[in-house]
Amino acid sequence: MAPAKPTNAIFVFFATVLLLFNVAVVTPKSTIEPCSNNDSCNALLGYTLYTDLKVSELAALFQIDPIVLLSANSIDISYPDVESHILPSQLFVKIPITCSCVDGIRKSVATHYKTRPSDTLSNIADSVYGGLVSADQIKEANSISDPSVLDVGQNLVVPLPCTCFNGTDNFLPAIYMSYVVRPVDTLAGIAARYKTTTTDLMGVNALGNAAIEDGDILAIPLSACSSNFPKYASDYALSVPNGGYAITADHCVQCSCTPGSRLYCQPASLSVSCSSMQCKSSNLMLGNVTVQQSSAGCNVTSCGYGGFVNGTIITALSTSLQPRCPGPQQVPPLTAPPTVVSPGMALAPSPSPSQVGGAPGVGLPGSVVPSTSSSIVLPPSANGPSGSFSGGCSLVNPLFSSSIAIGLVLFLKVMLPFL
């Protein structure tokens, strides 16, 4: 009897190769910003709690100040025992981070994670850090040769995505938030929630069209108020998202971005042992404004914040003549620490058009224009920044994989008669 031909084995082999190519095509992608200097910027992470966590626990997960975390989410820091308040699972929050230039790419490497029993790199990446990082990125950052063997208590660097784009979007001040796309998201829905446009998001993230996939990481520009503090101030380049807060000067000063994109700073509710916040040659304290009507207009005198230098709060007295007297200073509302998650909460994830309008949201046809791991940057748009959209792992060009598939099919058709 003639030996059996290995036709089935060969077919299975090539089918497996095809399957691997198809899997590679749908790998989640992330917007990256190449860099070549050592400067840094304020940035945000959009994060969804994977379980109930105290404010202090959540802050420790990202190695940030709990009060800074609360202020970034407009939560009242004067709430009793606020750092021990338990935040509910699935709550969406903004995590303030410092975005640096590391190995030619913008990222944050200040976060460390201590492994626990039964931890895996995939669990740490997908569950604990909500898909903001991949298992392969943690493996590479820590030079782990065998990811199946993790020692309990091992200290891991967790590289997190961020972008700066010179702190501007369409020539206006902006702070960028890294956002993990969810299955219900559409680009239009994300744009609507964060008060931007699909065109702007496509330009910032170097997208060929509006199609996005679950797990993609987008850079979302949030309009902001920027400061002009001197470079020697410890809070130099402070930037606050519109409608949000930032705490500075050792918890003594709280700054907000008010209507009209004006930075307004005042004493924080926790300020107890702070340096003087009175403007020289006046009775005004930081944040105070006086107005006096005259025949020529309205004389406005204000005591503003000029940065935190060597433990001293710098104040500056300014006067101006305006056509009309301004009304009371408007600041963003502060909220009590949340205990439940509801669709209408300001901290909830962005809804898709199907959630706000009732009709299913349909993205534009096509797919996201991918880049390879070499981080090819597309030309910037006329008015805004542009990054590259890169795969968390190696991303295969769809045209390339299609060519491979066609070649394999032709190979099989030619070779099978001879097997």
Disulfide bonds with the S-S distance in Angstrom:
Cys35-Cys101 2.05
Cys41-Cys164 1.99
Cys99-Cys162 2.13
Cys225-Cys257 2.10
Cys252-Cys274 1.91
Cys255-Cys265 2.07
Cys279-Cys303 2.11
Cys298-Cys325 1.96
